[in-house]
Amino acid sequence: MYLETVADHIAFAGPLLDEKGTMIGSLLAIDFPSEVAARAWISQEPFTQAGLYASVQIHAFENRWPQKTGFPSA
């Protein structure tokens, strides 16, 4: 699986759901040294390559809450 080969760059990932539990998108919290590196990575991601994403947005994020409690086990 592709994501397993880059797992050290992924903080968390999963589907975005509407109020009925229907998948409406995906969220990947990734860690790369620059936006250029993140865009290069996402351009090679299999769902991107297959044209499954209608759009991709990349935003910077600064984690100010390092607690991991509350996330279910993978």
Backbone as CSV, one residue per row, in Angstrom:
resi,resn,N_x,N_y,N_z,CA_x,CA_y,CA_z,C_x,C_y,C_z
1,MET,0.829,-1.174,0.000,0.000,0.000,0.000,0.879,1.244,0.000
2,TYR,0.526,2.200,-0.821,1.315,3.419,-0.978,1.483,4.174,0.337
3,LEU,0.399,4.357,1.080,0.481,5.141,2.314,1.435,4.527,3.325
4,GLU,1.546,3.213,3.339,2.488,2.568,4.256,3.929,2.946,3.936
5,THR,4.231,3.203,2.671,5.599,3.551,2.285,5.963,4.976,2.681
6,VAL,4.964,5.800,2.990,5.216,7.189,3.390,4.621,7.492,4.764
7,ALA,4.382,6.458,5.549,3.713,6.601,6.843,4.426,7.580,7.775
8,ASP,5.733,7.687,7.664,6.465,8.594,8.545,6.171,10.065,8.251
9,HIS,5.499,10.356,7.141,5.107,11.729,6.799,3.644,12.021,7.129
10,ILE,2.884,11.024,7.603,1.454,11.196,7.830,1.155,11.229,9.322
11,ALA,0.596,12.358,9.782,0.194,12.464,11.189,-1.118,11.723,11.399
12,PHE,-2.080,11.948,10.514,-3.337,11.215,10.521,-4.019,11.405,9.182
13,ALA,-4.934,10.508,8.857,-5.636,10.562,7.576,-6.957,9.827,7.697
14,GLY,-7.922,10.232,6.904,-9.202,9.542,6.905,-10.247,10.306,6.124
15,PRO,-11.445,9.720,6.030,-12.512,10.355,5.268,-13.152,11.510,6.028
16,LEU,-13.617,12.503,5.289,-14.464,13.553,5.848,-15.899,13.094,5.631
17,LEU,-16.727,13.203,6.666,-18.081,12.667,6.612,-19.114,13.773,6.807
18,ASP,-20.259,13.622,6.134,-21.360,14.536,6.396,-22.135,14.052,7.616
19,GLU,-23.224,14.738,7.948,-23.977,14.400,9.162,-24.623,13.022,9.116
20,LYS,-24.743,12.430,7.926,-25.308,11.079,7.783,-24.231,10.000,7.764
21,GLY,-22.973,10.410,7.809,-21.879,9.452,7.777,-21.408,9.110,6.375
22,THR,-21.890,9.850,5.385,-21.488,9.637,4.000,-20.172,10.357,3.727
23,MET,-19.259,9.674,3.082,-17.960,10.276,2.769,-18.129,11.416,1.775
24,ILE,-17.553,12.566,2.125,-17.634,13.738,1.252,-16.243,14.253,0.863
25,GLY,-15.214,13.594,1.327,-13.850,14.013,1.011,-12.859,13.244,1.853
26,SER,-11.616,13.686,1.796,-10.537,13.066,2.555,-9.707,14.145,3.222
27,LEU,-9.112,13.789,4.334,-8.202,14.688,5.030,-6.915,13.937,5.301
28,LEU,-5.812,14.514,4.882,-4.490,13.955,5.171,-3.685,15.046,5.866
29,ALA,-3.282,14.799,7.091,-2.396,15.709,7.803,-0.985,15.173,7.604
30,ILE,-0.223,15.860,6.756,1.096,15.371,6.356,2.190,16.328,6.833
31,ASP,3.370,15.805,6.981,4.499,16.576,7.485,5.648,16.495,6.486
32,PHE,5.892,17.613,5.818,6.990,17.727,4.863,7.736,19.019,5.140
33,PRO,8.980,19.122,4.728,9.780,20.302,5.047,9.330,21.578,4.338
34,SER,8.527,21.443,3.289,8.089,22.631,2.546,6.801,22.326,1.792
35,GLU,6.139,23.378,1.352,4.943,23.205,0.526,5.304,22.551,-0.804
36,VAL,6.450,22.887,-1.346,6.907,22.283,-2.605,7.024,20.770,-2.447
37,ALA,7.614,20.325,-1.338,7.762,18.887,-1.086,6.392,18.225,-0.904
38,ALA,5.484,18.892,-0.216,4.140,18.336,-0.015,3.411,18.214,-1.346
39,ARG,3.508,19.229,-2.188,2.851,19.178,-3.509,3.465,18.096,-4.396
40,ALA,4.766,17.921,-4.315,5.416,16.858,-5.091,4.907,15.501,-4.637
41,TRP,4.778,15.317,-3.314,4.282,14.056,-2.779,2.844,13.797,-3.205
42,ILE,1.968,14.788,-3.041,0.560,14.574,-3.366,0.366,14.347,-4.860
43,SER,1.243,14.884,-5.688,1.121,14.668,-7.134,1.378,13.207,-7.513
44,GLN,2.108,12.478,-6.658,2.409,11.073,-6.919,1.485,10.116,-6.170
45,GLU,0.623,10.658,-5.308,-0.298,9.844,-4.511,-1.277,9.140,-5.456
46,PRO,-1.547,7.857,-5.256,-2.364,7.084,-6.196,-3.754,7.647,-6.478
47,PHE,-4.460,8.175,-5.473,-5.786,8.741,-5.737,-5.668,9.990,-6.606
48,THR,-4.611,10.766,-6.407,-4.361,11.930,-7.261,-4.086,11.461,-8.686
49,GLN,-3.214,10.471,-8.816,-2.862,9.938,-10.137,-4.083,9.399,-10.875
50,ALA,-5.029,8.809,-10.130,-6.231,8.225,-10.737,-7.319,9.266,-11.005
51,GLY,-7.094,10.514,-10.591,-8.082,11.564,-10.820,-9.282,11.488,-9.887
52,LEU,-9.122,10.867,-8.725,-10.245,10.704,-7.802,-10.553,11.961,-6.995
53,TYR,-9.596,12.848,-6.844,-9.840,14.080,-6.094,-10.323,15.157,-7.053
54,ALA,-11.455,15.788,-6.723,-11.945,16.900,-7.533,-11.012,18.098,-7.382
55,SER,-10.427,18.226,-6.188,-9.474,19.303,-5.941,-8.590,18.910,-4.764
56,VAL,-7.477,19.579,-4.648,-6.553,19.370,-3.535,-6.202,20.741,-2.985
57,GLN,-6.307,20.880,-1.668,-5.909,22.114,-1.008,-4.814,21.779,0.000
58,ILE,-3.785,22.590,0.027,-2.698,22.406,0.986,-2.611,23.664,1.827
59,HIS,-2.669,23.468,3.143,-2.599,24.577,4.089,-1.545,24.264,5.138
60,ALA,-0.832,25.279,5.557,0.130,25.118,6.650,-0.637,24.947,7.955
61,PHE,-0.050,24.214,8.884,-0.668,23.966,10.184,0.420,23.910,11.236
62,GLU,0.174,24.550,12.354,1.102,24.490,13.482,0.386,23.798,14.633
63,ASN,0.857,22.632,14.999,0.225,21.867,16.073,0.593,22.474,17.418
64,ARG,-0.408,22.960,18.113,-0.191,23.510,19.449,-0.858,22.645,20.514
65,TRP,-1.312,21.472,20.094,-1.954,20.544,21.022,-1.444,19.141,20.729
66,PRO,-0.313,18.743,21.292,0.310,17.468,20.947,-0.358,16.234,21.544
67,GLN,-1.370,16.395,22.387,-2.035,15.248,22.993,-2.668,14.389,21.917
68,LYS,-2.531,13.073,22.040,-3.049,12.147,21.040,-4.263,11.383,21.550
69,THR,-4.667,11.596,22.789,-5.827,10.908,23.349,-7.072,11.252,22.535
70,GLY,-7.892,10.252,22.307,-9.137,10.479,21.593,-9.125,9.984,20.176
71,PHE,-7.956,9.690,19.630,-7.879,9.128,18.283,-7.964,7.612,18.378
72,PRO,-8.876,7.001,17.646,-8.968,5.533,17.693,-7.729,4.880,17.109
73,SER,-7.465,3.665,17.532,-6.329,2.908,16.986,-6.545,2.651,15.521
74,ALA,-5.453,2.620,14.764,-5.541,2.368,13.315,-5.818,0.913,13.056
